[in-house]
């Protein structure tokens, strides 16, 4: 199947709401992406009587309008192999370009919405595991728009984003994301803050107990030792690591941890 180059005047948008108007992603990001990388994926259209109806790619079309493009690269949705071309283009661009996690997620979501792929089918096509595909796709719907922007700008990593997705409160997401940026928090430190911020109704009995122990340890050991303690929390187990410089220091911090318990 050939890539179409369609006169912009022949493309119509019918019944669409521009996704970027909801604040999910600024249109400026798409304009800058096209300037930097070129058009990563063509838009998808359906041929009508004398015109083409836009099926997918409204943000990209609007960005190309801002850039003054008169001919628009497009794929006819009803032509054979359209989905394969989009997927092939996405795979090639992931390898060739430094795409942000958000750019990957938006492209994956578009393929699913346009061609009714399941997450499992798309993951197989892209050569990634189903869990990774799920994280990319959930990110768009769960994270606050400002946090998505941080991910797109690489202010926070995709690893941080996956941890923040455990937190349903989007205002709390922003607060922790700002701390990640300002304090240089690791993913482990972020996970601890997220676990502490989650409401009790979302926690298992084990997680509630872990959170209580963490608060007690932090309160007892004081700021000096808390900076040298790392806690990695799971659903069923928890790992505590201590930085120390001498036998005396280790004994002191262990005694404080025992006191907290």
KAWOSUL-V310531 format. One record per pair of residues at least 12 apart in sequence whose C-alpha atoms are under 10 Angstrom apart, sorted by sequence separation. I is the first residue (numbers start at 0). J is the second residue. D is the distance in whole Angstrom. If there is no record, write none. Layout:
i:I j:J d:D
i:I j:J d:D
//
This chain:
i:42 j:54 d:8
i:43 j:55 d:5
i:44 j:56 d:9
i:59 j:71 d:10
i:60 j:72 d:10
i:118 j:130 d:9
i:138 j:150 d:10
i:160 j:172 d:9
i:163 j:175 d:8
i:194 j:206 d:8
i:195 j:207 d:9
i:216 j:228 d:10
i:228 j:240 d:6
i:229 j:241 d:6
i:241 j:253 d:9
i:42 j:55 d:6
i:43 j:56 d:6
i:60 j:73 d:10
i:89 j:102 d:10
i:90 j:103 d:9
i:108 j:121 d:10
i:118 j:131 d:10
i:119 j:132 d:8
i:147 j:160 d:8
i:163 j:176 d:8
i:176 j:189 d:9
i:194 j:207 d:9
i:197 j:210 d:10
i:227 j:240 d:8
i:228 j:241 d:5
i:229 j:242 d:8
i:41 j:55 d:9
i:42 j:56 d:5
i:43 j:57 d:9
i:89 j:103 d:8
i:107 j:121 d:8
i:118 j:132 d:7
i:119 j:133 d:9
i:146 j:160 d:8
i:175 j:189 d:7
i:178 j:192 d:10
i:195 j:209 d:9
i:196 j:210 d:10
i:227 j:241 d:6
i:228 j:242 d:6
i:41 j:56 d:8
i:42 j:57 d:8
i:107 j:122 d:9
i:118 j:133 d:7
i:175 j:190 d:10
i:194 j:209 d:9
i:195 j:210 d:6
i:226 j:241 d:9
i:227 j:242 d:5
i:228 j:243 d:9
i:40 j:56 d:9
i:42 j:58 d:9
i:159 j:175 d:10
i:160 j:176 d:9
i:194 j:210 d:7
i:195 j:211 d:9
i:225 j:241 d:9
i:226 j:242 d:9
i:227 j:243 d:7
i:42 j:59 d:7
i:56 j:73 d:9
i:89 j:106 d:7
i:146 j:163 d:9
i:159 j:176 d:8
i:175 j:192 d:7
i:213 j:230 d:8
i:224 j:241 d:9
i:225 j:242 d:10
i:41 j:59 d:8
i:42 j:60 d:7
i:55 j:73 d:10
i:88 j:106 d:10
i:89 j:107 d:8
i:107 j:125 d:9
i:118 j:136 d:9
i:142 j:160 d:8
i:175 j:193 d:8
i:192 j:210 d:10
i:195 j:213 d:9
i:224 j:242 d:9
i:40 j:59 d:9
i:41 j:60 d:9
i:55 j:74 d:10
i:138 j:157 d:9
i:141 j:160 d:10
i:142 j:161 d:9
i:191 j:210 d:9
i:195 j:214 d:9
i:213 j:232 d:10
i:224 j:243 d:9
i:39 j:59 d:9
i:53 j:73 d:9
i:54 j:74 d:10
i:86 j:106 d:9
i:143 j:163 d:10
i:159 j:179 d:8
i:38 j:59 d:8
i:54 j:75 d:9
i:55 j:76 d:9
i:85 j:106 d:9
i:86 j:107 d:8
i:89 j:110 d:10
i:142 j:163 d:8
i:143 j:164 d:10
i:155 j:176 d:7
i:172 j:193 d:8
i:175 j:196 d:9
i:209 j:230 d:10
i:51 j:73 d:10
i:53 j:75 d:10
i:54 j:76 d:8
i:85 j:107 d:9
i:135 j:157 d:9
i:138 j:160 d:7
i:141 j:163 d:9
i:142 j:164 d:6
i:154 j:176 d:9
i:155 j:177 d:9
i:171 j:193 d:9
i:191 j:213 d:9
i:210 j:232 d:9
i:52 j:75 d:10
i:53 j:76 d:10
i:134 j:157 d:9
i:138 j:161 d:8
i:141 j:164 d:6
i:142 j:165 d:10
i:146 j:169 d:9
i:154 j:177 d:9
i:156 j:179 d:10
i:163 j:186 d:10
i:209 j:232 d:8
i:51 j:75 d:9
i:85 j:109 d:9
i:86 j:110 d:8
i:108 j:132 d:10
i:134 j:158 d:10
i:137 j:161 d:9
i:140 j:164 d:10
i:141 j:165 d:9
i:142 j:166 d:9
i:143 j:167 d:10
i:145 j:169 d:10
i:146 j:170 d:10
i:149 j:173 d:10
i:155 j:179 d:7
i:162 j:186 d:7
i:166 j:190 d:10
i:172 j:196 d:9
i:209 j:233 d:9
i:224 j:248 d:9
i:228 j:252 d:9
i:38 j:63 d:9
i:85 j:110 d:7
i:107 j:132 d:8
i:111 j:136 d:10
i:135 j:160 d:10
i:138 j:163 d:9
i:139 j:164 d:10
i:141 j:166 d:9
i:142 j:167 d:8
i:143 j:168 d:9
i:144 j:169 d:9
i:145 j:170 d:10
i:154 j:179 d:9
i:155 j:180 d:7
i:159 j:184 d:9
i:161 j:186 d:9
i:162 j:187 d:9
i:165 j:190 d:9
i:171 j:196 d:7
i:209 j:234 d:9
i:227 j:252 d:10
i:33 j:59 d:8
i:134 j:160 d:9
i:135 j:161 d:9
i:138 j:164 d:7
i:141 j:167 d:7
i:142 j:168 d:9
i:143 j:169 d:5
i:146 j:172 d:7
i:147 j:173 d:10
i:150 j:176 d:10
i:154 j:180 d:6
i:159 j:185 d:8
i:160 j:186 d:9
i:163 j:189 d:8
i:171 j:197 d:9
i:206 j:232 d:8
i:209 j:235 d:9
i:213 j:239 d:10
i:32 j:59 d:10
i:83 j:110 d:10
i:108 j:135 d:9
i:134 j:161 d:7
i:137 j:164 d:8
i:141 j:168 d:9
i:142 j:169 d:7
i:143 j:170 d:8
i:145 j:172 d:9
i:146 j:173 d:6
i:149 j:176 d:8
i:154 j:181 d:10
i:158 j:185 d:9
i:159 j:186 d:5
i:162 j:189 d:7
i:163 j:190 d:8
i:166 j:193 d:6
i:206 j:233 d:8
i:207 j:234 d:10
i:209 j:236 d:9
i:224 j:251 d:9
i:225 j:252 d:9
i:30 j:58 d:9
i:34 j:62 d:10
i:45 j:73 d:10
i:46 j:74 d:10
i:82 j:110 d:7
i:104 j:132 d:8
i:107 j:135 d:8
i:108 j:136 d:6
i:141 j:169 d:8
i:142 j:170 d:10
i:143 j:171 d:10
i:145 j:173 d:7
i:146 j:174 d:10
i:149 j:177 d:9
i:155 j:183 d:9
i:158 j:186 d:7
i:159 j:187 d:9
i:162 j:190 d:6
i:165 j:193 d:7
i:166 j:194 d:8
i:168 j:196 d:9
i:205 j:233 d:9
i:206 j:234 d:6
i:209 j:237 d:7
i:224 j:252 d:7
i:29 j:58 d:7
i:30 j:59 d:8
i:33 j:62 d:8
i:34 j:63 d:10
i:42 j:71 d:8
i:43 j:72 d:9
i:44 j:73 d:7
i:45 j:74 d:8
i:46 j:75 d:7
i:81 j:110 d:10
i:82 j:111 d:9
i:103 j:132 d:10
i:104 j:133 d:10
i:107 j:136 d:7
i:108 j:137 d:10
i:143 j:172 d:7
i:144 j:173 d:9
i:146 j:175 d:10
i:155 j:184 d:10
i:156 j:185 d:10
i:157 j:186 d:10
i:158 j:187 d:10
i:159 j:188 d:10
i:160 j:189 d:10
i:161 j:190 d:9
i:162 j:191 d:9
i:163 j:192 d:9
i:164 j:193 d:9
i:165 j:194 d:8
i:167 j:196 d:10
i:168 j:197 d:8
i:205 j:234 d:7
i:206 j:235 d:8
i:223 j:252 d:10
i:29 j:59 d:7
i:30 j:60 d:10
i:32 j:62 d:9
i:33 j:63 d:8
i:41 j:71 d:8
i:42 j:72 d:7
i:43 j:73 d:6
i:44 j:74 d:6
i:45 j:75 d:5
i:46 j:76 d:8
i:104 j:134 d:9
i:105 j:135 d:9
i:106 j:136 d:10
i:131 j:161 d:10
i:134 j:164 d:9
i:142 j:172 d:7
i:143 j:173 d:7
i:146 j:176 d:7
i:155 j:185 d:10
i:156 j:186 d:9
i:159 j:189 d:7
i:162 j:192 d:10
i:163 j:193 d:7
i:166 j:196 d:8
i:167 j:197 d:8
i:168 j:198 d:9
i:204 j:234 d:9
i:205 j:235 d:6
i:206 j:236 d:9
i:29 j:60 d:10
i:30 j:61 d:9
i:31 j:62 d:9
i:41 j:72 d:5
i:42 j:73 d:5
i:43 j:74 d:5
i:44 j:75 d:5
i:45 j:76 d:6
i:46 j:77 d:8
i:82 j:113 d:8
i:104 j:135 d:5
i:105 j:136 d:8
i:108 j:139 d:9
i:141 j:172 d:10
i:142 j:173 d:9
i:145 j:176 d:9
i:146 j:177 d:9
i:149 j:180 d:9
i:155 j:186 d:10
i:158 j:189 d:10
i:159 j:190 d:8
i:162 j:193 d:7
i:163 j:194 d:10
i:165 j:196 d:10
i:166 j:197 d:6
i:167 j:198 d:9
i:203 j:234 d:8
i:204 j:235 d:10
i:205 j:236 d:8
i:206 j:237 d:9
i:220 j:251 d:9
i:221 j:252 d:10
i:224 j:255 d:9
i:12 j:44 d:10
i:26 j:58 d:7
i:29 j:61 d:9
i:30 j:62 d:5
i:34 j:66 d:9
i:40 j:72 d:9
i:41 j:73 d:5
i:42 j:74 d:6
i:43 j:75 d:6
i:44 j:76 d:6
i:45 j:77 d:7
i:46 j:78 d:10
i:81 j:113 d:10
i:82 j:114 d:7
i:93 j:125 d:10
i:103 j:135 d:8
i:104 j:136 d:6
i:145 j:177 d:10
i:162 j:194 d:9
i:165 j:197 d:8
i:166 j:198 d:9
i:202 j:234 d:9
i:203 j:235 d:9
i:205 j:237 d:10
i:220 j:252 d:7
i:224 j:256 d:10
i:11 j:44 d:9
i:25 j:58 d:9
i:26 j:59 d:8
i:29 j:62 d:6
i:30 j:63 d:7
i:33 j:66 d:9
i:38 j:71 d:10
i:40 j:73 d:9
i:41 j:74 d:6
i:42 j:75 d:9
i:43 j:76 d:6
i:44 j:77 d:8
i:45 j:78 d:9
i:81 j:114 d:9
i:82 j:115 d:10
i:102 j:135 d:10
i:103 j:136 d:9
i:104 j:137 d:9
i:105 j:138 d:10
i:219 j:252 d:10
i:220 j:253 d:9
i:10 j:44 d:8
i:24 j:58 d:9
i:28 j:62 d:9
i:29 j:63 d:9
i:30 j:64 d:9
i:38 j:72 d:8
i:40 j:74 d:9
i:42 j:76 d:10
i:43 j:77 d:10
i:82 j:116 d:9
i:90 j:124 d:9
i:101 j:135 d:8
i:104 j:138 d:8
i:105 j:139 d:8
i:167 j:201 d:10
i:220 j:254 d:9
i:221 j:255 d:9
i:10 j:45 d:9
i:26 j:61 d:8
i:27 j:62 d:8
i:30 j:65 d:7
i:31 j:66 d:10
i:86 j:121 d:8
i:90 j:125 d:6
i:100 j:135 d:7
i:101 j:136 d:9
i:104 j:139 d:7
i:166 j:201 d:9
i:220 j:255 d:5
i:10 j:46 d:9
i:11 j:47 d:10
i:26 j:62 d:7
i:30 j:66 d:7
i:89 j:125 d:8
i:90 j:126 d:9
i:100 j:136 d:10
i:165 j:201 d:10
i:219 j:255 d:6
i:220 j:256 d:7
i:4 j:41 d:10
i:9 j:46 d:10
i:10 j:47 d:10
i:76 j:113 d:8
i:87 j:124 d:9
i:101 j:138 d:8
i:218 j:255 d:10
i:219 j:256 d:7
i:220 j:257 d:10
i:3 j:41 d:9
i:9 j:47 d:10
i:15 j:53 d:9
i:18 j:56 d:10
i:19 j:57 d:9
i:20 j:58 d:10
i:27 j:65 d:9
i:43 j:81 d:8
i:76 j:114 d:8
i:86 j:124 d:7
i:87 j:125 d:8
i:100 j:138 d:9
i:101 j:139 d:8
i:191 j:229 d:9
i:194 j:232 d:8
i:217 j:255 d:10
i:218 j:256 d:10
i:219 j:257 d:10
i:220 j:258 d:9
i:2 j:41 d:8
i:3 j:42 d:10
i:5 j:44 d:10
i:10 j:49 d:10
i:11 j:50 d:7
i:12 j:51 d:9
i:13 j:52 d:7
i:14 j:53 d:10
i:15 j:54 d:9
i:17 j:56 d:10
i:18 j:57 d:8
i:19 j:58 d:7
i:26 j:65 d:9
i:43 j:82 d:10
i:86 j:125 d:7
i:191 j:230 d:7
i:194 j:233 d:10
i:216 j:255 d:8
i:217 j:256 d:9
i:219 j:258 d:7
i:220 j:259 d:8
i:3 j:43 d:10
i:9 j:49 d:8
i:10 j:50 d:6
i:11 j:51 d:6
i:12 j:52 d:6
i:13 j:53 d:7
i:15 j:55 d:10
i:17 j:57 d:7
i:18 j:58 d:7
i:188 j:228 d:10
i:190 j:230 d:9
i:191 j:231 d:7
i:216 j:256 d:6
i:219 j:259 d:6
i:3 j:44 d:10
i:9 j:50 d:5
i:10 j:51 d:5
i:11 j:52 d:5
i:12 j:53 d:5
i:13 j:54 d:9
i:16 j:57 d:9
i:17 j:58 d:7
i:83 j:124 d:9
i:188 j:229 d:7
i:190 j:231 d:8
i:191 j:232 d:7
i:215 j:256 d:9
i:216 j:257 d:9
i:218 j:259 d:8
i:219 j:260 d:9
i:8 j:50 d:9
i:9 j:51 d:6
i:10 j:52 d:6
i:11 j:53 d:6
i:12 j:54 d:8
i:15 j:57 d:8
i:43 j:85 d:9
i:187 j:229 d:8
i:188 j:230 d:8
i:189 j:231 d:10
i:190 j:232 d:7
i:191 j:233 d:10
i:216 j:258 d:8
i:217 j:259 d:8
i:7 j:50 d:10
i:8 j:51 d:9
i:9 j:52 d:8
i:10 j:53 d:6
i:11 j:54 d:10
i:12 j:55 d:10
i:41 j:84 d:9
i:42 j:85 d:9
i:187 j:230 d:7
i:188 j:231 d:8
i:190 j:233 d:9
i:213 j:256 d:10
i:215 j:258 d:9
i:216 j:259 d:5
i:6 j:50 d:10
i:7 j:51 d:10
i:17 j:61 d:9
i:40 j:84 d:9
i:41 j:85 d:8
i:187 j:231 d:6
i:188 j:232 d:10
i:212 j:256 d:10
i:215 j:259 d:5
i:216 j:260 d:7
i:5 j:50 d:10
i:6 j:51 d:10
i:12 j:57 d:8
i:40 j:85 d:6
i:186 j:231 d:10
i:187 j:232 d:8
i:214 j:259 d:9
i:215 j:260 d:7
i:5 j:51 d:9
i:39 j:85 d:9
i:40 j:86 d:9
i:101 j:147 d:7
i:213 j:259 d:9
i:40 j:87 d:10
i:41 j:88 d:9
i:100 j:147 d:9
i:101 j:148 d:8
i:212 j:259 d:8
i:213 j:260 d:10
i:12 j:60 d:10
i:40 j:88 d:6
i:101 j:149 d:10
i:102 j:150 d:10
i:212 j:260 d:7
i:39 j:88 d:7
i:40 j:89 d:7
i:56 j:105 d:10
i:101 j:150 d:7
i:102 j:151 d:7
i:211 j:260 d:10
i:10 j:60 d:9
i:39 j:89 d:7
i:56 j:106 d:9
i:100 j:150 d:7
i:101 j:151 d:6
i:99 j:150 d:7
i:100 j:151 d:7
i:101 j:152 d:9
i:39 j:91 d:9
i:40 j:92 d:9
i:99 j:151 d:5
i:100 j:152 d:10
i:101 j:153 d:10
i:7 j:60 d:9
i:39 j:92 d:7
i:56 j:109 d:8
i:98 j:151 d:9
i:99 j:152 d:8
i:100 j:153 d:9
i:39 j:93 d:10
i:55 j:109 d:7
i:99 j:153 d:7
i:54 j:109 d:10
i:55 j:110 d:9
i:7 j:63 d:9
i:36 j:92 d:9
i:100 j:156 d:9
i:101 j:157 d:9
i:7 j:64 d:9
i:39 j:96 d:9
i:55 j:112 d:8
i:56 j:113 d:10
i:99 j:156 d:10
i:100 j:157 d:7
i:54 j:112 d:10
i:55 j:113 d:7
i:99 j:157 d:9
i:36 j:95 d:10
i:39 j:98 d:9
i:54 j:113 d:7
i:7 j:67 d:10
i:36 j:96 d:7
i:100 j:160 d:10
i:7 j:68 d:8
i:8 j:69 d:8
i:9 j:70 d:10
i:10 j:71 d:9
i:35 j:96 d:10
i:36 j:97 d:9
i:6 j:68 d:9
i:7 j:69 d:5
i:8 j:70 d:9
i:9 j:71 d:10
i:36 j:98 d:9
i:6 j:69 d:6
i:7 j:70 d:6
i:8 j:71 d:10
i:39 j:102 d:9
i:5 j:69 d:8
i:6 j:70 d:5
i:7 j:71 d:6
i:4 j:69 d:9
i:5 j:70 d:5
i:6 j:71 d:6
i:7 j:72 d:10
i:4 j:70 d:6
i:5 j:71 d:5
i:6 j:72 d:9
i:32 j:98 d:9
i:40 j:106 d:8
i:43 j:109 d:10
i:3 j:70 d:9
i:4 j:71 d:5
i:5 j:72 d:7
i:32 j:99 d:10
i:39 j:106 d:9
i:42 j:109 d:10
i:43 j:110 d:10
i:3 j:71 d:8
i:4 j:72 d:5
i:5 j:73 d:7
i:3 j:72 d:6
i:4 j:73 d:6
i:5 j:74 d:10
i:2 j:72 d:7
i:3 j:73 d:5
i:4 j:74 d:9
i:32 j:102 d:9
i:43 j:113 d:8
i:2 j:73 d:6
i:3 j:74 d:6
i:1 j:73 d:9
i:2 j:74 d:6
i:3 j:75 d:8
i:1 j:74 d:8
i:2 j:75 d:8
i:29 j:102 d:9
i:0 j:74 d:9
i:1 j:75 d:9
i:28 j:102 d:10
i:0 j:75 d:9
i:1 j:78 d:9
i:24 j:101 d:9
i:0 j:78 d:7
i:24 j:102 d:10
i:0 j:79 d:7
i:1 j:80 d:10
i:2 j:81 d:9
i:0 j:80 d:7
i:1 j:81 d:10
i:0 j:81 d:8
i:24 j:105 d:10
i:2 j:84 d:9
i:1 j:84 d:10
i:0 j:84 d:9
i:24 j:139 d:10
i:23 j:139 d:8
i:23 j:140 d:9
i:23 j:142 d:9
i:25 j:144 d:9
i:23 j:143 d:8
i:24 j:144 d:7
i:28 j:148 d:9
i:22 j:143 d:9
i:23 j:144 d:5
i:24 j:145 d:9
i:22 j:144 d:6
i:23 j:145 d:8
i:21 j:144 d:9
i:22 j:145 d:9
i:23 j:146 d:10
i:24 j:147 d:8
i:25 j:148 d:8
i:28 j:151 d:9
i:23 j:147 d:7
i:24 j:148 d:7
i:28 j:152 d:9
i:23 j:148 d:8
i:22 j:148 d:10
i:24 j:151 d:9
//
